[in-house]
Amino acid sequence: MTRRAPWLLLPLALAGCRLEMTQQRRMDTYEPTAVWPDGTTARPIPAGTVARGALDRARALEEPPAVTPALLARGQQRFAVNCVPCHGAAGDGDGMIVRRGFPPPPSFHTQRLRSAPARHVVDVITDGYGVMYSYAARVAPADRWAIAAYVRALQLSRHAVLAEAPDAAEHLPP
């Protein structure tokens, strides 16, 4: 019996230790303290620290994906959710927000934006431009490319030349 007594008391000792650890005094983020030389509990982010997922997001923005019907459909859906309120359904810059008095964004059909690369649209979605704020937190990188592809499709549809269109008879099933 005497050899078992220490083993029976061990769980009680550990329970007391756990209680002390969970009820330690904590410091709030900007609370003054003498622990650190700068006098605050807020610690600077170490150099070279990368936010979780930041490298994957950066890789997704490096190269545009292949334009497929699925990508255009996704772009159309994301455009309707994020862009139509200001840019309008056709990309003319006449959305509902503009009709309520907000400054109009440029039309996607201007020569300047038609000649801009798709990367420009992705960068504007990411960083914002003029009065447009960044949508980086609202639109995933892959969806930014999808929106850019859809914007390019809007531009091409408005400025298509009939002579460049393929003959419809070539694409009909026999």
N, C-alpha and C positions, 0 to 999 in steps of 0.2 A: 504494500500500500504506500509506503514512503517513497518508492521509486516512481510511482505514478503521479504523485502530488504536483511536482513541477510541470509536468505535461498538462495537467488539468488547469493550472493557473496561467499557462501561456496564452490561451485565447482571451482571458480577461485582460492581460497586459497589452496585447495587441489591440483590443477594442479601445482601451484608454488612449493608446498612441494615435489611433485613427481619429478619435474625437478631437484631440489636440490639433491635428493637422487640418481638419476641416473647419476649425473655428479660429484659424490664425487671422491676425489683423492684415487687411489688404490695403493697398494704396490706390487711390483713384488716378486716372491718367495724368492730370495736370496738378496733382497735389504736390506742394513743396516737400522736399525731403533732403536730409543730409547724407543719404546713401550715395548719391552721385555728385560729382564735382559741379555740374551745371545747376544743381538745386531743384530739379524737377524729376518726376517719375516717368515722364514721356521720354522714350528712348528713340534716337534716330534710326532709320532703316539702314541696315548694314549695306555697304557698297557692294554692288554686284547682285543684289537680291532681285529676283524675277518673280512677278506675281504668278500664281498658279494659273495655267492655261494661256498665259500671255504669248509664249512661243508658238503654241498651236494656232492662236488667232493671227499672229504675224505671218506664219507660213500660209495660212488660208488666203491672205491678202496679196501674197507675192505674185502668183500667176493666175490669170483668169481661167476658169474652167471652160470646157468645150460647150458651145451653145447648142443646146438640144431642145426639143419641144417641152420636156419636163422642166428644164431650167427657165424657159420663157414663161411657162405656166406659173411657176413659183414666183418669178419676178413680177408678173402681172398681179398675183395675189398680194405680195408684199408691197407693191406700188400702191395698190388700192387702199391698203391699211395705213401706210406711213406717208405717202406722198400726195395722194389725191386731195386731201384737205387744203393744201396750199397750191400745188401745181395744177390741179384739175385733172379730170380723167384723160384728156387728150394731151396733157403736158403743155398747155398754153399759158399757164401761170394765172388761171382764173378760178381757183378753187373757192370753196365756201369761206375759208378764213379771209381771203382777199375781198370777197363780197361784203364781209363784215368790217372792213376798214384796215386790215393789215396790209403792209406794203407788198406789192405783187413781186413774186420771184420772176426771173427771166423765163421766157418761153424756151422749151427744149428745141424748138424749131428755128431758132436764130442760127445764122451761119456760124457764129462763134462756137456755139454748143454742138452743132452738127459736125464741125471739123475737130472738136476736142476728142481725145481718146476716151475709151470707156473708163480708163483709170481715173480720169478727172471726176467722173460721177461718183466712183467709189471713194475717192479722197474727200469729196464734198460731203458725202454721207458720213464719213468717218470723222472729219475735223470741223465740219460746218463751213459756212461761207457767207459773208455779209450778215444779214439778220437771221439767217438759218443757223440754228445751234447744232452741235454734234449729235448724230444719231448712233454713235458707236455703242452706247449702252443699250440701245433699243433694237438695233438691227444686227444680226449675226454676220460675220464676214462673208460667208457663202451667200447669204441673202443680199448683201450689197452688190456682189457680182451679178446675181440674178436680176436685181432691179436695174443695174446698168445695162444688161442685155435687153431688158424689156424697153428701157428708154431708147436704146438704139433701134429697136423694132418700131417704136412709135415714130421716130424720126424717118426711118426708111419708108414706112407706110405713107407718110404725108408727102414725101418727096420722091416717090417711085416714078420711074419712067416706064410707060407701057411697053416700049420697044425692048426693055431689058427683062420684062416678065417672061417666064417660060410659057410655051404654048400649052394651054390647058388640056388639049387633046392628047398630048404626050403623057400626061399623068393620070388619065382615066383608065380604069380597068377594062380589059377587052370584053 
